[in-house]
Amino acid sequence: MILLCMVFIKGLQIMAAYKIKWSNLLYLAELEFIPERPAQLIITDEIIQSISWLTAASKHDRKLLRCDDNGVLLVGNAWDNLSSVESAELTVINGTPGTITCTVPNKGVLISTSTQPVKITYRRFGTVVDEDVYLPPGWLYWIAGHVCTVTATYISAPGSDTSIVGVTAFN
């Protein structure tokens, strides 16, 4: 349920209006202002609510949200606008983990598994705490933030096949 606050003056219905300074968070790449964007905007409650429902904020601007024909929200992968700066293929044999130490600063690491389940242990830059995640076969997993080390351990039964784990750092 949505509640709107309204002011009634002599039978007239007036919605609250706010003056706000222009902000990069209000910048919509899809809109073009002619001659230029205003220094101040007067926005009513309905417009503010609509902007929050129909847009998503990044660190520097807002984007209009879009859906496909089925109504599914279209989003990209976390690594889509980043560049690969380092990659490794870890061959993980039962009992012998594979490890990579990232030598290039990164904004995150993408892990891809092959045909076997694996345990991924990683450490972020500036911490001494290892974090674990268990991944199924044929999976992509994004670790956000500056990652220093990634270790993959094969978790299947003894005497089973080896597994390949791809690790790609992005910046």
C-alpha positions in Angstrom: 0.0 0.0 0.0 1.3 3.4 -0.9 0.4 6.4 1.2 0.6 9.9 -0.3 0.6 13.0 1.9 -1.8 15.6 0.4 -2.6 19.2 1.5 -6.1 20.4 0.9 -6.6 24.2 0.6 -10.2 25.4 0.1 -11.2 22.3 -1.8 -8.0 22.2 -4.0 -5.7 19.3 -3.9 -2.1 20.3 -3.9 0.8 17.8 -3.9 3.9 18.6 -2.0 6.7 19.9 -4.2 10.4 20.0 -3.5 13.2 22.0 -5.0 16.4 20.1 -5.4 19.8 20.9 -6.8 20.8 18.9 -9.8 22.9 15.8 -8.9 24.8 13.3 -10.9 22.5 10.7 -9.3 19.6 12.2 -11.2 21.5 12.1 -14.5 19.7 9.9 -17.0 21.7 9.2 -20.1 18.5 8.5 -22.0 17.2 12.0 -21.4 18.4 15.1 -23.3 17.7 18.6 -22.0 17.4 21.4 -24.5 19.2 23.9 -24.1 20.8 22.4 -21.0 19.8 20.6 -17.8 18.4 22.9 -15.1 20.3 23.9 -12.0 17.3 23.2 -9.9 14.4 20.9 -10.3 10.9 21.2 -8.8 9.8 17.6 -8.2 6.5 16.4 -6.8 5.9 13.4 -4.6 4.6 11.4 -7.5 7.6 12.1 -9.7 10.1 11.2 -6.9 8.3 7.9 -6.4 8.2 7.2 -10.1 12.0 8.0 -10.5 12.8 5.6 -7.6 10.6 2.8 -9.1 11.8 3.1 -12.7 15.5 3.7 -12.3 18.6 2.2 -10.6 21.5 4.1 -9.2 25.1 3.4 -9.8 28.0 5.3 -8.1 27.8 8.1 -10.6 24.4 8.2 -12.3 21.0 6.6 -12.7 19.8 4.2 -15.4 16.3 3.5 -16.6 15.3 -0.1 -15.9 14.2 -2.2 -18.8 12.5 -5.6 -19.1 12.3 -8.2 -21.8 9.0 -9.3 -23.3 8.4 -11.7 -20.4 8.7 -8.9 -17.8 12.2 -10.1 -16.7 14.4 -7.3 -15.5 17.4 -6.9 -17.8 20.6 -6.7 -15.9 24.2 -7.3 -16.9 27.0 -9.3 -15.3 29.1 -7.6 -12.7 32.2 -7.9 -14.9 30.6 -6.6 -18.2 32.2 -3.2 -18.2 35.5 -4.3 -16.7 38.7 -5.5 -18.4 40.5 -8.7 -17.8 43.8 -8.0 -16.2 44.9 -11.5 -15.1 43.8 -15.1 -15.6 44.8 -18.6 -14.7 43.6 -22.1 -15.3 43.9 -24.2 -12.1 44.2 -28.0 -12.5 42.7 -29.4 -9.3 43.5 -33.0 -8.5 41.9 -34.8 -5.6 44.0 -33.9 -2.5 46.1 -31.3 -4.4 44.5 -27.8 -4.5 45.3 -25.2 -7.2 46.2 -21.7 -6.1 46.7 -18.3 -7.8 48.0 -15.2 -6.2 46.8 -12.1 -8.0 49.7 -9.7 -8.8 47.6 -7.0 -10.5 45.1 -4.8 -8.6 41.5 -5.9 -9.4 37.9 -5.0 -8.7 36.8 -8.6 -8.6 37.5 -12.2 -9.7 35.3 -14.4 -11.8 35.5 -18.2 -11.0 34.3 -20.8 -13.6 34.1 -24.4 -12.8 34.2 -27.4 -15.2 32.7 -30.8 -14.6 33.3 -31.4 -10.9 32.2 -29.6 -7.7 35.0 -27.5 -6.0 35.6 -25.6 -2.8 36.9 -22.1 -3.5 38.9 -20.4 -0.7 39.8 -16.7 -1.3 41.3 -13.8 0.5 40.5 -10.2 -0.1 43.3 -7.5 -0.1 44.0 -6.0 3.3 42.5 -8.9 5.3 43.8 -12.1 6.9 40.5 -13.9 6.8 39.9 -16.6 4.2 36.4 -17.0 2.9 35.0 -20.3 1.5 32.3 -21.0 -1.1 31.3 -24.4 -2.6 30.5 -24.3 -6.3 28.7 -26.9 -8.4 29.9 -28.1 -11.9 29.5 -25.7 -14.8 29.1 -22.6 -12.7 30.2 -18.9 -12.8 30.8 -17.1 -9.5 31.7 -13.5 -9.1 33.8 -12.3 -6.1 33.5 -8.5 -5.8 36.4 -6.5 -4.3 40.2 -6.7 -4.6 41.0 -10.4 -4.3 44.6 -11.4 -3.5 44.5 -15.2 -3.5 42.2 -17.9 -4.8 42.6 -21.6 -4.0 40.4 -24.3 -5.6 40.0 -27.7 -3.9 38.4 -30.8 -5.5 35.6 -32.1 -3.2 34.6 -35.3 -4.9 35.3 -38.9 -3.8 38.9 -40.1 -3.7 40.3 -41.6 -6.9 38.0 -39.5 -9.1 38.9 -37.3 -12.0 40.6 -34.0 -12.0 38.8 -30.7 -12.3 39.7 -27.4 -14.1 38.9 -24.1 -12.5 39.2 -20.8 -14.5 40.1 -17.7 -12.5 39.9 -14.3 -14.2 40.6 -11.0 -12.4 39.0 -7.8 -13.7 39.7 -4.1 -13.3 
